[in-house]
Amino acid sequence: MIDSIEKKNTIVIFTAKLARSLLKDGFTIVDIKPDRTDKDSKRSVFVFRNENHIEDKIKEYNNK
């Protein structure tokens, strides 16, 4: 997810279910935007602050 040496300040989440789980775990959402990867859809993406080992929580969620 994060390949570069320089860490990003935010992480984009594409599913509402994962976003809800991260919110319940106390992570900070900074924005909600339209999903630009699907022009015809009304889906949204959720932008979270990259904090408190959020990547580990995402990996844990994906392994369920």
Beta strands, then each sheet from edge to edge (+ up, - down):
strand 1: 10-13
strand 2: 29-34
strand 3: 44-49
sheet 1: 1+ 3- 2+
end
